[in-house]
Amino acid sequence: MTQRSTQRRRPASPAPSLPRASRQRGTDTRAGYAFLLPWLVGFIALTVGPMISSLYLSFTNYNLFEPPQWIGLDNYVSLLQDERFRQSVGVTLSYVIFGTPLKLAAALGVAMLLNSKRRGQGFYRSAFYAPSLIGASVSIAIVWKAMFGDSGPVDQGLSFFGINIGGWVGNPSMTMPMMILLTVWQFGAPMVIFLAGLKQIPGELYEAASMDGAGPVRKFFNITWPMLSPVIFFNLLMETIHAFQIFASAYIISNGEGGPAGSTLFYTLYLYLRGFSDFRMGYASAMAWLLVVVVGIITLIFFRTSKSWVHYSGDSK
Amino acid sequence: MTTTVTPPQARPDMPSQEYNPQAESVLAKRIKSTIFHVVTLVLVAIVLYPALWMVASSFKPNSEIGGTNTSLWSSNFSMDNFVTAMDGIGGVSTMTFFTNSLILAVGAVVGTIVSASISAYAFARIKFPGRGLFFGMMIATLLLPFHVVIIPQYIIFQQLGLVDTYIPLLIGKFLAADAFFVFLMVQFMRNLPAELDEAARIDGAGHVRIFRSIMLPLMKPALISTSIFSFIWSWNDFLGPLLYLNTPDKYPLPLALRLFVDQTQSSDYGAMIAMSVLALLPVLIFFLVFQRYIVEGVSTQGLKG
């Protein structure tokens, strides 16, 4: 109520403006919710409602055909004892921990290479970006499987250099490197974002550093890294959250089974199998909520630690 | 002028070419530039190799794909694989899968454009109590692993008898469930000058008029990037159709591809890869036509906020 006067820009005639301002505010509130309606309905019906109901289901035994049966924490307890669950956690964590930093390193490296005024930049940028657009598709998963298969082109190419791995697809210890290569291959999207960030760094900083005798390594750690840190943070957060949710490629490459020997049993794939092939919906809901909690904690840790290494320029916002 | 051009080897301790660009000789510049292009082109070749291999293999006979060569060239190029691939699978022609994918993608684009732009207008241009709270929640859904909602959503649609229809796949698009696009449009609209609405208001325009006649025309770049990305994401979507569609004649291409893989079991690699190429063709065409928009969109809109 006390905010009334701030609504109007011109305080020239306050007395007659007050009813008009409050009428305008009433209209704005109604209009605001009217325009928000599509999102609001979706948010309640497709996000909040289902989240609450999956939290409830995670404490039940539910197979879609009989009414849910309350079993308390049983699902969570059996998760801890489930060998396949532990395997899926391991697979997903190693994918996130190795894949994401490698992908971002490739993205940053190529972005720095491309950050100059030379001809052909547009072409290079587009060419590097292309895999990001198609990489998560079923088509590429099929191609990846064919390329890394027994005596596929990757195998052939490596044996030319005297490296004989054999097929990657059927070898449980080589499937993870293969999946990581697939995600690293899609470094183009974060690269484009890095490139936009690099272009914002004033060239004078580098010139001044050169005058003081700084080499490329010092320039990278003292100028590029801190100046780019908000972008690095953004990419790291988004790519990490994204990596937890890989599904289609793992499903196609392993024929929907997570094999060989569970080496591609990603978390979401196991969740899918539990929910939609065993119809253990309560169990799968418990898995889903655990994922939300873990991703939430990781996001929180990222934001907490970001204060020490992410530098925002003073005049932002 | 001439005195400043000292050859670099005369003062090895000074990083002269770094802070004095004039000192760098034309030759050194050209060598640097050549090295840059060679290195970058090698990287481009490595990155594009899988895509080129896919296209080349789709024209090769089966015997040449898995077996002996890594080369992209073959003297036996033919369209045979595509003829097999177009026959489809399980008695359904590939054209049907194409049509299904197209219906879903166009539906996704229309739904997303309409619902996301309307909701974004509320977030960006109208002041009302609760806006900040809802905006925060919208951002939170950007980070939320969507797997937490798929099981209850499936139960709801199953009880409504909507499994094996396109409604579960499209309804979210019409309810702005892809928060990314709402966010993108909010950011875009916030950068449009506030004087526009104020002037329109003084002229007596309401929110509907302002939205339709002022915001929408100015938002064209954001609408175009949203259309491109929602089309491609819908086109490539696998999990949604996998959950909800059961009958093959309703399948979009990614699901048809999986069926194809299951049934042929790597006996007909050529046709499988030809079908993969067909499934990606619209995405590749989109990319070639709109690459400026796509890459610009990622670099500017992926960042703001």
HADDOCK unambig.tbl for C-alpha pairs under 7 A between the chains (distance, minus, plus):
assign (segid A and resid 28 and name CA) (segid B and resid 126 and name CA) 6.25 0.50 0.50
assign (segid A and resid 28 and name CA) (segid B and resid 127 and name CA) 6.33 0.50 0.50
assign (segid A and resid 28 and name CA) (segid B and resid 128 and name CA) 6.15 0.50 0.50
assign (segid A and resid 29 and name CA) (segid B and resid 128 and name CA) 4.65 0.50 0.50
assign (segid A and resid 29 and name CA) (segid B and resid 129 and name CA) 6.90 0.50 0.50
assign (segid A and resid 32 and name CA) (segid B and resid 122 and name CA) 5.13 0.50 0.50
assign (segid A and resid 32 and name CA) (segid B and resid 126 and name CA) 5.69 0.50 0.50
assign (segid A and resid 32 and name CA) (segid B and resid 128 and name CA) 6.00 0.50 0.50
assign (segid A and resid 35 and name CA) (segid B and resid 118 and name CA) 5.58 0.50 0.50
assign (segid A and resid 35 and name CA) (segid B and resid 119 and name CA) 5.48 0.50 0.50
assign (segid A and resid 35 and name CA) (segid B and resid 122 and name CA) 5.35 0.50 0.50
assign (segid A and resid 36 and name CA) (segid B and resid 118 and name CA) 6.99 0.50 0.50
assign (segid A and resid 36 and name CA) (segid B and resid 119 and name CA) 4.60 0.50 0.50
assign (segid A and resid 36 and name CA) (segid B and resid 122 and name CA) 5.58 0.50 0.50
assign (segid A and resid 38 and name CA) (segid B and resid 115 and name CA) 5.92 0.50 0.50
assign (segid A and resid 38 and name CA) (segid B and resid 119 and name CA) 6.58 0.50 0.50
assign (segid A and resid 38 and name CA) (segid B and resid 175 and name CA) 4.77 0.50 0.50
assign (segid A and resid 38 and name CA) (segid B and resid 176 and name CA) 6.40 0.50 0.50
assign (segid A and resid 39 and name CA) (segid B and resid 119 and name CA) 5.91 0.50 0.50
assign (segid A and resid 39 and name CA) (segid B and resid 175 and name CA) 5.25 0.50 0.50
assign (segid A and resid 39 and name CA) (segid B and resid 176 and name CA) 5.04 0.50 0.50
assign (segid A and resid 39 and name CA) (segid B and resid 177 and name CA) 6.74 0.50 0.50
assign (segid A and resid 41 and name CA) (segid B and resid 175 and name CA) 6.76 0.50 0.50
assign (segid A and resid 42 and name CA) (segid B and resid 172 and name CA) 6.64 0.50 0.50
assign (segid A and resid 42 and name CA) (segid B and resid 175 and name CA) 4.76 0.50 0.50
assign (segid A and resid 42 and name CA) (segid B and resid 176 and name CA) 6.65 0.50 0.50
assign (segid A and resid 42 and name CA) (segid B and resid 177 and name CA) 6.00 0.50 0.50
assign (segid A and resid 43 and name CA) (segid B and resid 177 and name CA) 6.87 0.50 0.50
assign (segid A and resid 46 and name CA) (segid B and resid 153 and name CA) 6.83 0.50 0.50
assign (segid A and resid 47 and name CA) (segid B and resid 149 and name CA) 6.31 0.50 0.50
assign (segid A and resid 50 and name CA) (segid B and resid 149 and name CA) 5.19 0.50 0.50
assign (segid A and resid 50 and name CA) (segid B and resid 152 and name CA) 5.07 0.50 0.50
assign (segid A and resid 50 and name CA) (segid B and resid 153 and name CA) 6.22 0.50 0.50
assign (segid A and resid 51 and name CA) (segid B and resid 148 and name CA) 6.25 0.50 0.50
assign (segid A and resid 51 and name CA) (segid B and resid 149 and name CA) 5.63 0.50 0.50
assign (segid A and resid 53 and name CA) (segid B and resid 152 and name CA) 6.40 0.50 0.50
assign (segid A and resid 54 and name CA) (segid B and resid 148 and name CA) 6.90 0.50 0.50
assign (segid A and resid 54 and name CA) (segid B and resid 149 and name CA) 7.00 0.50 0.50
assign (segid A and resid 54 and name CA) (segid B and resid 152 and name CA) 5.95 0.50 0.50
assign (segid A and resid 126 and name CA) (segid B and resid 291 and name CA) 6.75 0.50 0.50
assign (segid A and resid 126 and name CA) (segid B and resid 295 and name CA) 6.82 0.50 0.50
assign (segid A and resid 127 and name CA) (segid B and resid 44 and name CA) 6.57 0.50 0.50
assign (segid A and resid 128 and name CA) (segid B and resid 44 and name CA) 6.57 0.50 0.50
assign (segid A and resid 128 and name CA) (segid B and resid 47 and name CA) 6.78 0.50 0.50
assign (segid A and resid 137 and name CA) (segid B and resid 236 and name CA) 5.30 0.50 0.50
assign (segid A and resid 138 and name CA) (segid B and resid 254 and name CA) 5.67 0.50 0.50
assign (segid A and resid 139 and name CA) (segid B and resid 276 and name CA) 4.45 0.50 0.50
assign (segid A and resid 139 and name CA) (segid B and resid 279 and name CA) 6.90 0.50 0.50
assign (segid A and resid 139 and name CA) (segid B and resid 280 and name CA) 6.92 0.50 0.50
assign (segid A and resid 143 and name CA) (segid B and resid 54 and name CA) 6.43 0.50 0.50
assign (segid A and resid 143 and name CA) (segid B and resid 273 and name CA) 6.85 0.50 0.50
assign (segid A and resid 151 and name CA) (segid B and resid 66 and name CA) 6.33 0.50 0.50
assign (segid A and resid 151 and name CA) (segid B and resid 67 and name CA) 5.93 0.50 0.50
assign (segid A and resid 152 and name CA) (segid B and resid 66 and name CA) 5.10 0.50 0.50
assign (segid A and resid 152 and name CA) (segid B and resid 67 and name CA) 6.55 0.50 0.50
assign (segid A and resid 153 and name CA) (segid B and resid 69 and name CA) 6.56 0.50 0.50
assign (segid A and resid 153 and name CA) (segid B and resid 70 and name CA) 4.62 0.50 0.50
assign (segid A and resid 156 and name CA) (segid B and resid 70 and name CA) 6.63 0.50 0.50
assign (segid A and resid 157 and name CA) (segid B and resid 70 and name CA) 6.72 0.50 0.50
assign (segid A and resid 185 and name CA) (segid B and resid 47 and name CA) 6.77 0.50 0.50
assign (segid A and resid 189 and name CA) (segid B and resid 298 and name CA) 7.00 0.50 0.50
assign (segid A and resid 192 and name CA) (segid B and resid 298 and name CA) 6.85 0.50 0.50
assign (segid A and resid 192 and name CA) (segid B and resid 299 and name CA) 5.46 0.50 0.50
assign (segid A and resid 193 and name CA) (segid B and resid 298 and name CA) 6.65 0.50 0.50
assign (segid A and resid 193 and name CA) (segid B and resid 299 and name CA) 4.66 0.50 0.50
assign (segid A and resid 193 and name CA) (segid B and resid 302 and name CA) 6.92 0.50 0.50
assign (segid A and resid 193 and name CA) (segid B and resid 303 and name CA) 6.74 0.50 0.50
assign (segid A and resid 196 and name CA) (segid B and resid 299 and name CA) 5.65 0.50 0.50
assign (segid A and resid 207 and name CA) (segid B and resid 19 and name CA) 5.57 0.50 0.50
assign (segid A and resid 210 and name CA) (segid B and resid 18 and name CA) 6.34 0.50 0.50
assign (segid A and resid 210 and name CA) (segid B and resid 19 and name CA) 5.91 0.50 0.50
assign (segid A and resid 211 and name CA) (segid B and resid 19 and name CA) 6.30 0.50 0.50
assign (segid A and resid 245 and name CA) (segid B and resid 145 and name CA) 6.99 0.50 0.50
assign (segid A and resid 248 and name CA) (segid B and resid 238 and name CA) 6.23 0.50 0.50
assign (segid A and resid 248 and name CA) (segid B and resid 239 and name CA) 6.83 0.50 0.50
assign (segid A and resid 281 and name CA) (segid B and resid 151 and name CA) 6.90 0.50 0.50
assign (segid A and resid 285 and name CA) (segid B and resid 148 and name CA) 6.86 0.50 0.50
assign (segid A and resid 285 and name CA) (segid B and resid 151 and name CA) 6.94 0.50 0.50
assign (segid A and resid 288 and name CA) (segid B and resid 147 and name CA) 5.96 0.50 0.50
assign (segid A and resid 288 and name CA) (segid B and resid 148 and name CA) 4.75 0.50 0.50
assign (segid A and resid 289 and name CA) (segid B and resid 148 and name CA) 6.08 0.50 0.50
assign (segid A and resid 292 and name CA) (segid B and resid 144 and name CA) 6.78 0.50 0.50
assign (segid A and resid 292 and name CA) (segid B and resid 145 and name CA) 6.17 0.50 0.50
